[in-house]
Amino acid sequence: MTTAPAALARPPAPGRATRRAPRRYGKAIAFFVAPFGLLFTLFYVVPIAAAVWQSLLTVERDGTFGAARQVFGGLVQYEAVFRNEAFWESVGRVLLFGVVQVPVMLGLALLFALLLDSPLVRGKKFFRLAYFVPYAVPGVIAAIMWGFLYSPRLSPFTALTANVPILGADLVLWAIANVVTWVYVGYNMLIIYSALLAIPGEVSEAAVLDGAGQARIALSIKVPMVMPAISLTAIFSIIGTLQLLAEPQVFRSFSSAVTSTFTPNMTVYATSAVPNTSLAAAFSVVLALMTFVLSFGFLKLSQRKEAR
Amino acid sequence: MTTLQARPARSAAAASAPGRSVRTPVVPRIAAMTVMVVFTGYFLFPLWWLLVASSKTRGDVLGTNPLWFADLHLVDNVRDVLTYRDGLFGQWMGNSLLYAGVGAAVATLLASMCGYALAKYQFRGREALFNVVLGGVLVPATALALPLFLIFSAVDLTDTYWSVLLPSIVSPFGVYLSRIYAAASVPDELIEAARLDGAGEIRTFFGVSVRLMVPALVTVYLFQFVAIWNNFFLPLIMLRDERKFPVTFGLYTWNSQVNQIPELNTFVLVGALLSIIPLVVAFLALQRFWRGGLGAGSVK
């Protein structure tokens, strides 16, 4: 059983038909690959290259009132990135967010998936659907909805929202974490659940005959077997956390505690609106690199654990 | 052989369902059901609240029980949203359907062709290509949006439908999923047979292989649809003319004007409710297809 990330390292073995006469199908291969390849180049490779190039430029003026022109500035922008406290604060904030929210969300997703897969729960179809529905709610809409629910005036829980400053500086990050959790738990649950469905029924039955309870079966048999699917959801969640933008951006209209540099992506946007495109590009490059390092790091870590 | 022996035992267990419920202790069952029911409340109550709030007049939203209906004004509210400023909201819904519907369709077609080729043909640079595309899965969309804006403004395409549609038709994850799925579900023997029958490679793909890849195609389509429908940064950066906004971004702009124009309050809620409906319908209608595809994506 390989998984998405495991397939990164180990792609499917070529079939019999593919081994033979590779050159004969050159035209067909070009037909299949070229459209995607061209667009991928245009909208992925070129922008990344452009971002890197842009981040190496700096603005120079001829005198105080002279025309501005862009010149090669080497790593000047990156120096500015590393000296920008607001950016690193925003990075720290989403890391804190991720350290708490991702395990909580995936823990719940795993719990629900295991319960759905166990014989303990009736009405599985209904629960599966009810838990997944929030995923159909776009992040912006979910944030607007919860923003209303949190607000002291409109909330159904005025006793709570009037006394606890949910939208205040101390709690607003966790208010956003709740929105993200609400939207994505069901989605992650389904990925883990479909991995659980792939485990042959005989495995659990044998364990039952050996006298194992459902909790024991879940922890000792099922969880290790779906570890790859959990890693996949974790990697997507890590990427998502670092990219946090829509939800906090919406919360700016509910809470003054959310600043224009609340998350790294908001910092990028605020910087590009100044406009300081070179600095914004440098922020983007640094953020993309951090995303790579964290998601690949997690991948390697989880693969090493699996191998043990 | 072992599976053959195990199977009757399993169906016997399933047949004696009452026997099973005796075997499963009552306490864990109650605990499990309690957890599931409590969280059903957590997942559904915001939607219930949204439905209730959308059916109220602005005064009632503040004055009456937030979790139960007062005088029903849902139809009036919907009409008000749809007619406000020459049907701006309807235009937004149409835009979203265009961006997400067309964008996801093209993305699925291109991704499945590429994924299929990666799975079924051996060619030079295949693994390199695959790895680059996989790298694309990890590239944050927001890191692309800014340089894309600069490129699009260089060719004078910002603030056009193209500026949102074109970047949306590339789905690296779709290629990845299509490759996994094509490798697993399109037998080489079938392709060989089609070849022997004299079908060209392209006809084999569209006539035979595509049919076997339907669950993957539906999954790619739905998830790309959701990704485009939810995309926030790209319209935020590309679009100025509100007539071209997708619905989520439009509602975001309304929501940030609530303080100046209080009647938008109701419009935001009703608009939010209306905007959720297409996605829920799409997921419900297609669920028997995409769930199979989802399994293929995570476990193979």
Contacts between the chains, C-beta under 8 A, distances in Angstrom:
chain1	res1	chain2	res2	distance
A	1	B	299	6.2
A	1	B	300	7.7
A	2	B	300	6.0
A	3	B	298	6.3
A	3	B	299	6.4
A	3	B	300	7.1
A	4	B	176	7.3
A	4	B	180	7.7
A	4	B	297	6.4
A	4	B	298	6.2
A	4	B	300	7.8
A	7	B	176	8.0
A	7	B	180	6.5
A	7	B	300	6.8
A	8	B	131	7.8
A	8	B	134	5.9
A	11	B	127	6.6
A	11	B	130	6.2
A	11	B	179	7.7
A	12	B	119	6.5
A	12	B	179	7.4
A	12	B	180	7.1
A	12	B	183	3.9
A	12	B	184	7.7
A	14	B	122	5.1
A	15	B	120	6.9
A	15	B	183	7.7
A	15	B	188	3.9
A	16	B	188	5.3
A	17	B	120	7.2
A	17	B	188	3.9
A	17	B	189	7.9
A	17	B	191	5.6
A	17	B	192	5.4
A	18	B	120	5.9
A	18	B	121	5.5
A	18	B	122	4.4
A	18	B	188	7.1
A	19	B	122	6.2
A	22	B	121	7.3
A	22	B	122	4.8
A	22	B	123	5.9
A	22	B	124	8.0
A	25	B	121	5.6
A	25	B	123	7.9
A	25	B	201	5.6
A	26	B	123	7.5
A	27	B	201	7.9
A	28	B	117	7.8
A	28	B	121	7.5
A	28	B	200	7.4
A	28	B	201	3.4
A	28	B	202	6.0
A	29	B	117	5.3
A	29	B	121	5.1
A	29	B	123	5.3
A	31	B	113	7.7
A	31	B	201	7.8
A	31	B	202	6.0
A	32	B	113	4.3
A	32	B	114	6.1
A	32	B	116	6.2
A	32	B	117	3.7
A	32	B	121	7.9
A	32	B	202	8.0
A	32	B	205	7.2
A	33	B	113	7.4
A	33	B	114	5.3
A	33	B	117	5.0
A	33	B	118	7.8
A	33	B	129	7.2
A	35	B	110	5.0
A	35	B	113	6.8
A	35	B	114	7.7
A	36	B	110	4.3
A	36	B	111	6.3
A	36	B	113	6.7
A	36	B	114	3.9
A	36	B	170	7.2
A	36	B	175	6.5
A	37	B	114	7.1
A	37	B	129	7.3
A	39	B	110	6.7
A	39	B	166	7.8
A	39	B	169	6.3
A	39	B	170	4.9
A	40	B	132	8.0
A	40	B	133	6.7
A	40	B	136	6.5
A	40	B	170	5.4
A	40	B	172	7.0
A	43	B	144	7.1
A	43	B	148	6.7
A	43	B	166	6.7
A	43	B	167	4.7
A	43	B	170	5.0
A	44	B	136	5.1
A	44	B	139	6.5
A	44	B	144	6.6
A	44	B	170	6.4
A	44	B	172	7.4
A	45	B	132	7.9
A	46	B	147	7.9
A	46	B	151	6.8
A	47	B	144	4.8
A	47	B	147	3.8
A	47	B	148	5.0
A	47	B	151	6.4
A	48	B	139	6.8
A	48	B	143	7.6
A	48	B	144	7.1
A	48	B	147	7.2
A	50	B	147	4.1
A	50	B	150	6.4
A	50	B	151	6.1
A	51	B	143	6.7
A	51	B	144	7.9
A	51	B	146	6.8
A	51	B	147	4.2
A	54	B	147	6.6
A	54	B	150	6.8
A	108	B	39	7.8
A	111	B	35	7.4
A	112	B	36	7.5
A	112	B	39	7.1
A	115	B	32	5.1
A	115	B	35	6.5
A	115	B	36	6.2
A	118	B	32	6.8
A	119	B	20	6.5
A	119	B	24	5.8
A	120	B	24	6.4
A	120	B	28	5.6
A	120	B	29	4.8
A	120	B	32	3.9
A	120	B	33	7.4
A	121	B	32	5.3
A	121	B	33	6.4
A	121	B	36	5.7
A	122	B	33	7.1
A	127	B	36	5.2
A	127	B	40	6.5
A	129	B	284	7.9
A	130	B	40	4.8
A	130	B	43	5.6
A	130	B	44	5.7
A	131	B	39	6.9
A	131	B	40	7.4
A	131	B	43	5.5
A	132	B	283	7.4
A	133	B	43	6.6
A	133	B	44	7.1
A	133	B	47	6.9
A	133	B	280	6.6
A	134	B	43	5.6
A	134	B	46	7.9
A	134	B	47	7.7
A	135	B	226	7.6
A	135	B	283	7.9
A	136	B	226	7.6
A	136	B	276	6.2
A	136	B	279	3.9
A	136	B	280	4.8
A	136	B	282	7.9
A	136	B	283	5.5
A	137	B	47	7.6
A	137	B	276	5.4
A	137	B	279	7.6
A	138	B	229	6.0
A	138	B	230	4.2
A	138	B	248	4.7
A	138	B	275	7.3
A	138	B	276	7.9
A	138	B	279	7.7
A	139	B	230	5.7
A	139	B	232	7.0
A	140	B	230	7.3
A	140	B	232	5.8
A	140	B	248	4.4
A	140	B	249	7.3
A	140	B	251	6.7
A	140	B	252	5.1
A	141	B	248	6.2
A	141	B	251	6.6
A	141	B	272	4.8
A	141	B	275	6.0
A	141	B	276	6.5
A	142	B	46	7.8
A	144	B	251	6.6
A	144	B	252	7.5
A	144	B	255	5.2
A	144	B	268	6.1
A	144	B	272	5.8
A	145	B	46	5.3
A	145	B	49	7.7
A	145	B	50	5.7
A	145	B	272	6.1
A	146	B	46	6.6
A	147	B	255	7.8
A	148	B	53	7.5
A	148	B	269	7.1
A	149	B	46	6.2
A	149	B	49	6.6
A	153	B	62	6.7
A	154	B	53	7.8
A	154	B	61	6.7
A	154	B	62	7.0
A	154	B	66	7.1
A	155	B	66	7.1
A	156	B	49	6.1
A	156	B	66	3.8
A	156	B	67	5.1
A	182	B	42	7.4
A	182	B	43	6.9
A	182	B	46	7.1
A	185	B	43	7.8
A	186	B	43	6.8
A	190	B	291	7.4
A	190	B	294	6.1
A	191	B	294	6.4
A	191	B	297	7.6
A	191	B	298	4.7
A	192	B	298	7.8
A	194	B	291	6.7
A	194	B	294	5.3
A	194	B	295	3.7
A	194	B	298	6.1
A	194	B	299	6.8
A	195	B	295	7.4
A	195	B	298	5.3
A	195	B	299	4.5
A	197	B	295	6.6
A	198	B	295	6.5
A	198	B	299	4.8
A	200	B	3	7.9
A	201	B	10	5.7
A	202	B	2	7.9
A	202	B	3	7.0
A	202	B	6	4.5
A	202	B	10	7.0
A	205	B	6	7.2
A	205	B	9	7.1
A	205	B	10	6.2
A	205	B	13	7.1
A	213	B	25	7.9
A	213	B	28	7.6
A	214	B	24	7.3
A	214	B	28	6.2
A	215	B	28	7.4
A	226	B	299	7.9
A	228	B	298	7.6
A	228	B	299	7.1
A	229	B	298	4.4
A	229	B	299	6.1
A	232	B	298	5.5
A	239	B	138	6.5
A	239	B	140	6.5
A	242	B	140	6.9
A	243	B	140	4.8
A	243	B	141	7.2
A	243	B	142	5.5
A	245	B	142	6.1
A	245	B	232	6.2
A	245	B	233	5.8
A	246	B	230	7.4
A	246	B	232	3.9
A	246	B	233	7.8
A	246	B	248	8.0
A	246	B	252	7.9
A	249	B	232	7.2
A	249	B	236	8.0
A	249	B	252	7.4
A	250	B	252	6.2
A	250	B	255	6.6
A	252	B	256	7.4
A	253	B	255	5.7
A	253	B	256	4.6
A	253	B	258	6.8
A	253	B	259	7.6
A	265	B	140	7.9
A	265	B	142	4.9
A	265	B	233	7.1
A	268	B	142	6.8
A	268	B	146	6.7
A	269	B	233	7.4
A	269	B	236	7.1
A	269	B	237	7.5
A	272	B	146	5.5
A	272	B	149	7.8
A	272	B	237	7.5
A	277	B	146	7.3
A	277	B	150	6.5
A	280	B	146	5.8
A	281	B	146	6.4
A	281	B	147	6.7
A	284	B	142	7.4
A	284	B	143	4.4
A	284	B	146	5.7
A	284	B	147	7.6
A	285	B	143	7.4
A	287	B	140	6.8
A	287	B	142	7.9
A	287	B	143	6.2
A	288	B	139	6.3
A	288	B	140	5.8
A	288	B	143	4.3
A	291	B	138	6.5
A	291	B	139	8.0
A	291	B	140	5.5
A	291	B	143	7.9
A	292	B	138	6.0
A	295	B	138	5.8
A	296	B	138	7.9
